[in-house]
Amino acid sequence: GGVYHEILNTLEKIKKYNSDNLKFSIIVTSKKLDINLENENIELHYFSMNAIERYICYLRNYGTLVSRLKKLFFFQNKFENFLKKINVDIVYFPSASQYSLYLEDIKFIINIGDINHRENIEFPEVVNSSEFQRKDDIFKKSLPKALAIITNASIIKKRICFFYGILEERIFLVNLHPSNSVKNFKDIDKTKQKEVREIFKLPKNYIFYPAMYLPHKNHKNLVDALKILKLNFKIDLKMVFCGSDNDVNYLKNLKKYVSKNNLDNSIIFLNFVDDDQLPYLYLDALLLAMPTLMGPANIPPWEAFKMEVPVVYSELEGIKEVFGDATFYIDHLKPESIANGIKEIFENTELRNNLIIKGKKRLSQIDYKTEFEQFFKIIKKYRNLKQVWEFDN
């Protein structure tokens, strides 16, 4: 998903813009992570703790009694001891990790993609099964201690300040961008294109929506919009979904809903696709439709801009600061609005071409180098400040 691609992009930018030759190590907690880290020429460490060890680290910081007696406490902070052993002075968490709660002395930078658990408390995937408490605990305890917080949009920065009382000066903006497979895509491999079409049985000029199968992704209203296009506007289009089934019941019910509306032959359900296949799914798409109920932390619009595919997107608060006039905005709660947006792009070639041009322009306006250099400035500032109390032995 999005965090996976952001990790890859972060690694790429560190290697590309690390002009001061700062030393980085990658620490992963699972050997199952399919990310080919061994090829990144950066020191790699595997580290894990069991539930008891994690709880001990948590208590050392937040347990009323243990935090007072931790110097006498015979249980050690396994995480921080490990970091000190490999000579780490700053940790960067690419997402809201519970491991940020375990740091006592070592400083950290944390990336916050969204605060949906505070904004969208109606949705089960962000609040149910103690998810709200888990995430809010991390945010309340970690964000005030962070050297810096990195996020991707002004509206998210504003809400972090509001909900968690963080100084604006501690929050830095780094825009999202296409996943590496799309960003680095150049020449069309006709053989590969044909292969992808055949594997997934893709039609021509379909509506494309790459998103995990979760309620807030709003697939149901998009299905309703497709039905309106077919019955009311007599426009025969097909739709392709791809993503992981993070909520099996939601996906099962969604497929039942599609069958109930006699749209089985009009909608293709795919799982996650391989990175090298993703650009070709964009190539044959009429448009990207993303009626998400949460945003703007979504990568697909940036991918569509790169692949010259027009975008239909939800008119969320603060979204125009992110995409400007590069997308066709719709009311994500009204299938009629979604259908009208798709119809406009389908029938109006000039509108379609203008959206493609504006999308490419919006992507070109992002100065990723300057944005990411903030990351190195945060590190440099902290190390300069450390000189005040550090002495050479």
Secondary structure, 3 states (H helix, E strand, C coil): CHHHHHHHHHHHHHHHHCCCCCCCEEEECCCCCCCCHHHHCCEEEECCCCHHHHHHHHHHHHCCCHHHHCCCCCCCCHHHHHHHHCCCCEEEECCCCHHHHHCCCCEEEEECCCCHHHHCCCCHHHHCCCHHHHHHHHHHHHHHHCCEEEECCHHHHHHHHHHHCCCHHHEEECCCCCCHHHHCCCCCCHHHHHHHHHHHCCCCCEEEEECCCCHHHCHHHHHHHHHHHHHCCCCCCCEEEECCCCCHHHHHHHHHHHHHCCCCCCEEEECCCCCCCHHHHHHCEEEEEECCCCCCCCCHHHHHHHCCCCEEEECCCCCHHHHCCCCEEECCCCHHHHHHHHHHHHHCHHHHHHHHHHHHHHHHHCCHHHHHHHHHHHHHHHHHHHCCCCCCC
